[in-house]
Amino acid sequence: MYSKSSDHLDLLDRLTCQKMVLSGSTENIPLLPFVTTFLNCMMWASYGILKEDSALIPVNLSGMMLQVLYMLCFFFYCKHRGKELKIILYAAVVSLALYFYIMQYIREETQRVSHLGFACIVFTVTMQASPLAAVAKVVRTKSTESMPFLFSFMMVVVSFLWLCYGIAVGDINIKVPNASGVLLGLIQLSLFCVYPSKPPRQ
């Protein structure tokens, strides 16, 4: 169930790639979400390996592979590859430095799990909150046209399922970011109840 629900979030990226293929361009499609999703999956896969959690590992490994394919698709149609490569380089340096620090300098395994789990929480919550950056625009234009409804909806569904799993296995590092995901997703969905998908005519 958790794997299938997470696949639906990957489907959103697949639709974005389809848009690139059909238009032959990456115009108005940022690379950063693909990069951050890849890094998020990498961190959770590492956490799953440390915890020997059979539910976390396959979902996040498949997520990593899919994000690599999406990034390759992006670069195929991208006109300014140098700028985008810098984004990947900066993100890779920061995440690898953090991972290296946790794995090499923290000797106690329970502390490794705790530190990596905390890093996963921070990274995931930051990703979940990113669409809220469009809230000011939604309020200003009185339209939710710029907000991805499907992403917000699926975030609530997937986060709720993983929250249930976190409660079942008693893992606070899984419970916290997914409780946050449910809350932030509901906040985003509430905007669709208040504002229409098209701006009102002047």
C-alpha positions as CSV (number, residue, x, y, z in Angstrom):
1,M,0.0,0.0,0.0
2,Y,2.7,2.4,1.0
3,S,4.7,1.6,-2.1
4,K,1.8,2.1,-4.4
5,S,0.8,5.4,-2.8
6,S,4.4,6.7,-3.1
7,D,4.3,5.7,-6.8
8,H,1.5,8.2,-7.3
9,L,3.8,11.0,-6.2
10,D,6.4,9.7,-8.7
11,L,3.6,9.8,-11.3
12,L,3.4,13.6,-10.9
13,D,7.1,13.9,-11.9
14,R,6.3,11.5,-14.8
15,L,3.6,13.9,-16.0
16,T,6.1,16.8,-15.8
17,C,8.5,14.8,-18.0
18,Q,5.7,14.1,-20.4
19,K,5.1,17.8,-20.6
20,M,8.8,18.4,-21.4
21,V,8.7,15.7,-24.2
22,L,5.6,17.1,-25.8
23,S,6.8,20.7,-25.7
24,G,10.5,19.9,-26.4
25,S,11.5,22.4,-23.8
26,T,12.1,22.7,-20.0
27,E,10.6,26.2,-20.0
28,N,8.9,27.0,-16.6
29,I,9.9,23.6,-15.3
30,P,12.6,23.8,-12.5
31,L,15.2,21.2,-12.0
32,L,15.4,21.7,-8.2
33,P,12.3,19.5,-7.3
34,F,13.9,16.5,-9.1
35,V,17.2,17.0,-7.3
36,T,15.6,17.5,-3.8
37,T,13.4,14.5,-4.3
38,F,16.4,12.3,-5.3
39,L,18.3,13.5,-2.2
40,N,15.3,12.9,0.0
41,C,14.9,9.4,-1.3
42,M,18.6,8.8,-0.8
43,M,18.5,9.9,2.8
44,W,15.5,7.8,3.6
45,A,16.9,4.8,1.8
46,S,20.1,5.2,3.9
47,Y,18.0,5.5,7.1
48,G,16.0,2.4,6.1
49,I,19.3,0.4,5.6
50,L,20.6,1.6,9.0
51,K,17.3,0.6,10.7
52,E,16.9,-2.5,8.5
53,D,13.4,-1.3,7.6
54,S,12.2,-3.4,4.7
55,A,9.4,-0.9,3.9
56,L,11.6,2.2,3.5
57,I,14.4,0.7,1.4
58,P,12.6,-0.5,-1.9
59,V,10.3,2.5,-2.1
60,N,13.2,5.0,-1.8
61,L,15.6,3.1,-4.0
62,S,13.0,3.0,-6.8
63,G,12.4,6.7,-6.2
64,M,16.1,7.5,-6.6
65,M,16.2,5.6,-9.9
66,L,13.1,7.3,-11.2
67,Q,14.5,10.7,-10.3
68,V,17.7,10.0,-12.2
69,L,15.7,9.2,-15.3
70,Y,13.6,12.4,-14.9
71,M,16.8,14.5,-14.5
72,L,18.3,12.9,-17.6
73,C,15.1,13.8,-19.5
74,F,15.4,17.3,-18.1
75,F,19.0,17.7,-19.4
76,F,18.1,16.3,-22.8
77,Y,15.7,19.2,-23.3
78,C,17.5,21.8,-21.2
79,K,19.2,24.7,-23.1
80,H,21.3,26.1,-20.1
81,R,22.9,23.0,-18.8
82,G,25.8,24.8,-17.0
83,K,23.4,26.6,-14.7
84,E,21.5,23.5,-13.8
85,L,24.6,21.4,-13.2
86,K,25.7,24.0,-10.6
87,I,22.4,23.2,-8.7
88,I,23.2,19.5,-8.7
89,L,26.8,20.1,-7.7
90,Y,25.9,22.3,-4.7
91,A,23.1,20.0,-3.5
92,A,25.4,16.9,-3.9
93,V,28.3,18.6,-2.0
94,V,26.0,19.6,1.0
95,S,24.2,16.2,1.2
96,L,27.3,14.1,0.8
97,A,29.2,16.2,3.4
98,L,26.3,15.6,5.8
99,Y,26.1,11.9,5.1
100,F,29.9,11.5,5.4
101,Y,29.9,13.3,8.7
102,I,27.1,11.1,10.1
103,M,28.6,7.8,8.9
104,Q,32.3,8.5,9.6
105,Y,32.4,10.7,12.7
106,I,29.5,9.3,14.7
107,R,30.6,5.9,16.0
108,E,27.5,4.9,18.1
109,E,25.0,3.3,15.8
110,T,22.0,4.6,17.8
111,Q,23.4,8.1,17.4
112,R,23.9,7.6,13.7
113,V,20.2,6.6,13.4
114,S,19.1,9.6,15.5
115,H,21.2,12.1,13.5
116,L,20.3,10.7,10.1
117,G,16.6,10.5,11.1
118,F,16.7,14.2,12.2
119,A,18.3,15.2,8.9
120,C,15.5,13.2,7.1
121,I,12.9,15.1,9.1
122,V,14.3,18.5,8.3
123,F,14.8,17.7,4.6
124,T,11.3,16.2,4.2
125,V,9.4,19.0,6.0
126,T,11.3,21.6,3.9
127,M,10.2,19.8,0.8
128,Q,6.6,19.5,1.9
129,A,6.4,23.2,2.8
130,S,7.9,24.4,-0.6
131,P,4.5,24.8,-2.3
132,L,3.5,27.1,0.5
133,A,5.8,29.7,-1.1
134,A,3.0,30.2,-3.6
135,V,0.5,31.1,-0.9
136,A,1.3,34.9,-1.1
137,K,0.6,34.8,-4.8
138,V,-2.6,32.8,-4.3
139,V,-3.9,35.4,-1.8
140,R,-2.7,38.3,-4.0
141,T,-4.3,37.0,-7.2
142,K,-7.2,35.3,-5.4
143,S,-6.5,32.2,-7.5
144,T,-5.0,28.8,-6.9
145,E,-4.0,28.5,-10.5
146,S,-0.3,28.6,-9.6
147,M,-0.6,25.8,-6.9
148,P,-0.4,22.1,-7.8
149,F,-3.7,20.6,-6.5
150,L,-2.7,17.0,-7.3
151,F,0.6,17.3,-5.5
152,S,-1.1,18.7,-2.4
153,F,-3.8,16.0,-2.4
154,M,-1.4,13.2,-2.9
155,M,0.9,14.6,-0.2
156,V,-2.0,14.3,2.3
157,V,-2.8,10.7,1.2
158,V,0.9,9.4,1.1
159,S,1.8,11.3,4.4
160,F,-1.2,9.8,6.2
161,L,-0.3,6.3,5.1
162,W,3.3,6.7,6.2
163,L,2.1,8.3,9.4
164,C,0.1,5.2,10.1
165,Y,3.1,3.1,9.4
166,G,5.3,5.2,11.7
167,I,2.8,4.8,14.5
168,A,2.6,1.0,13.9
169,V,6.4,0.6,14.1
170,G,6.9,3.3,16.8
171,D,9.4,5.3,14.8
172,I,9.3,9.0,15.7
173,N,11.5,9.9,12.7
174,I,8.8,8.6,10.4
175,K,5.9,10.0,12.4
176,V,7.0,13.6,12.6
177,P,7.6,14.5,8.9
178,N,4.4,12.6,7.9
179,A,2.3,14.3,10.5
180,S,3.7,17.6,9.2
181,G,2.9,16.4,5.6
182,V,-0.7,15.8,6.5
183,L,-1.0,19.2,8.2
184,L,0.8,21.2,5.4
185,G,-1.1,19.3,2.7
186,L,-4.5,20.2,4.4
187,I,-3.4,23.8,4.6
188,Q,-2.7,23.8,0.9
189,L,-5.9,22.1,0.1
190,S,-7.9,24.6,2.2
191,L,-6.8,27.3,-0.2
192,F,-8.6,25.5,-3.1
193,C,-11.8,25.7,-1.0
194,V,-11.4,29.5,-0.6
195,Y,-10.0,30.5,-4.0
196,P,-10.9,29.4,-7.5
197,S,-8.5,27.8,-9.9
198,K,-8.8,30.9,-12.2
199,P,-8.4,34.5,-11.2
200,P,-11.6,36.5,-11.0
201,R,-12.3,38.8,-13.9
202,Q,-11.6,42.5,-13.3
